[in-house]
Amino acid sequence: MTLSPVMPDVSAQRQSDRKVPAAPTRTWFSVAPHLQPRHVGDRAPWGVVHAGISGLGTTACGISRTTWFVFWHLPFDGRKPESCRPCALRLAELSRRVAD
């Protein structure tokens, strides 16, 4: 792209004016390979529920979730019995790192 001689280049200035959050926050959603059949109301996972984040192709425990269902309305809760234990442990480890 060629810049017009009349228009000054302010791209570097725009970049430095942006405010960057000190610590980015992430919301881990529930993801599962199966959708509960004949569920009334909001969609619900069936079987083991893993932790996934938008833009990441794997779960917190490292399993590929490319074709899995994402339950945006259900934040991952590692205390539930159907939650993946390695995902829950990984999120606990990440939260400890942020706290330190």
Summary of the structure (lengths in Angstrom):
residues: 100
radius of gyration: 20.0
end to end distance: 44.9
largest distance: 64.2
contacts: 216
relative contact order: 0.18
helix: 22%
strand: 20%
